[in-house]
């Protein structure tokens, strides 16, 4: 582990749409999802089938028994094993975006891993095993590891690859992550360890609101505002002013309109509707059946950009087709694939929350 910062060494975090070597997933297991494991595994298989046709899929399983189980599934579904890479790394849950490695690349095309002291979203959930996932990943790939001096999750970070990052204050500058740390201290840590020049802060939401809607992440940016190029941002929106999210989304829009990139370009916001339909809960232990769309964390902004495709969360909702069309306009050369997300959204996240990209490294460059 180097004492120099990644930025000093020329590393930065690429944009998600830049070329991937692969995608990392943490496979569901019944230690944490006993009642839902089978359903979740079907979703993970759907994602793996789509992704592994275009890039490597690195899969983390918690032990040897789960690896054997997964290998049986791989054979049954006829997946191309040469595009799958399975690692045994103990873990607490499936949210690879938040606890997993954040990969950086330097001017020579060399990779590094950063870790960010994951604490279970402010000690809301078990995290002792998840916290070590980046370190174990770096060991498995023989990559340098940098540990940031603050706590944040990957879903709290959205970059344009040119030096600008989007984030919500509520998910990072928060006493449950970084007690006693000022915005300046947090910004310095992020800039030095992700190679960032400029941060655009959106407000996010209060702890009371996050508890109301079940957001253990304190409103991560990846559900609400996503770069699609250097200065274009798809942002979650609800037309109905009675929607609980409306004041927050309206404030985000104002903040985006006032923002600019590291090079001074004004942000161009593009509306992406939230799901609208009322649905009934799919979880046995759900606390809010029937489903209330005005309280739902369901969002289309939690899409994942891979090589040649975009995985978009869909809900059997009247807004599904429109949302996919809007995303397709931003990524005209990529296939848009809908992945059913009502199940994972009730757990707190969607496609972006369970994936983590690994950029391409140039060998011998």
Residue, then its C-alpha position, 0 to 999 in steps of 0.5 A: x500500500x503506497x503512502x502517495x495518493x493515487x492522484x499524485x501518481x497519475x491515477x483517476x477514475x474513468x467514466x462508466x461508459x469507457x471500455x471495461x475489462x469486466x464487471x464485478x458481481x457478488x453472488x446472492x447467498x442464503x446467509x443473508x437472503x434465505x427467503x429470496x435467494x432463488x429469485x435473486x439468483x435468476x436476476x444475477x444470471x440474467x445480468x451475467x448472461x447479458x454481460x458475459x457476451x461483451x466483457x469478463x464477469x468477475x463473480x464473488x462467492x462467499x465460500x467453496x460450497x457456493x462456488x460449486x453451486x454457481x458452477x452447476x448453474x453456469x453449466x446448466x444455463x450454458x454460459x461461456x465459462x471463459x468469460x467468467x472469473x469466480x473468486x471466493x471472498x467472504x462477504x455480507x451482502x450483494x451490493x458490490x457497488x458500495x462495498x466493492x473495489x473502485x478501480x482507477x487507471x493511470x496514463x500508462x493504462x495501469x490499474x489500481x484499487x481503492x477502498x473506502x472503509x465501508x461501514x454498512x451505510x452508517x452501521x445500519x447493516x453488517x459490514x465486517x466481511x464486506x469491508x475487506x472485499x476491496x483488499x481481497x480483490x486487489x490481492x487476487x488481481x495483484x494490484x496496488x491498493x489505496x485506502x481513502x481517509x474517509x468513508x464512502x460507498x461506490x454508489x455515492x460517486x458519479x464521475x464524467x471521466x474528465x475530472x468532475x464528480x457528482x454526489x449528494x451531501x447527505x450520503x457522504x458529509x454525514x456524521x454516520x460516515x464521516x463524523x467531525x469531517x468538514x466538506x473541505x476535508x471530504x473533498x480533499x480526500x476524494x480528489x486525491x484518491x479518485x483523481x477528481x478536480x471538481x465536485x458538484x454537490x446535490x443536497x440529497x435528503x434528511x435522515x428523517x426522509x431517508x428513514x421514511x422511504x427506506x433509503x439506508x444509503x442516505x440517497x446515493x447519487x446513482x439513483x438520482x443523477x447520472x452522467x451520460x457524457x462530459x456535461x449531460x446528466x440524466x436526473x430522476x424526476x416526478x411530475x406529481x407535486x404531491x409525490x414525496x420525492x418531488x421537493x428533493x428532485x426539484x431542488x436537485x434540478x435547480x442545483x444541476x442547472x446552476x452547476x458546471x464541469x471542471x472545464x466550465x461547461x454548463x450541465x445539461x439536465x435531461x429528465x428521467x421519470x420515476x416509476x409511477x404505478x402502484x404495485x404490491x410488495x413481493x417481499x414476505x417481510x415487507x413493511x409497506x404493502x401495498x407498494x406506494x410509488x410516492x415512497x418507492x426507491x425505485x428509479x430508472x437512473x440506477x442503470x449500469x453501462x457496460x460494453x455495448x449495452x446498458x442494463x436498465x431496471x424495469x418494474x412492469x410500469x407504465x414509464x418503463x418504455x419511456x425511460x428505456x427510450x430516454x436512456x437509449x437516446x443517450x447511448x445510441x450504440x448500446x443495446x438497452x436491456x431491461x432487468x426486472x428490479x421491483x425485487x431488488x428495489x424493495x431491498x434498497x437498490x437496483x442494477x447499478x447497486x449490484x455491479x462494479x466496473x473494472x476498466x481495461x488495462x493496457x498491458x506493456x503500455 
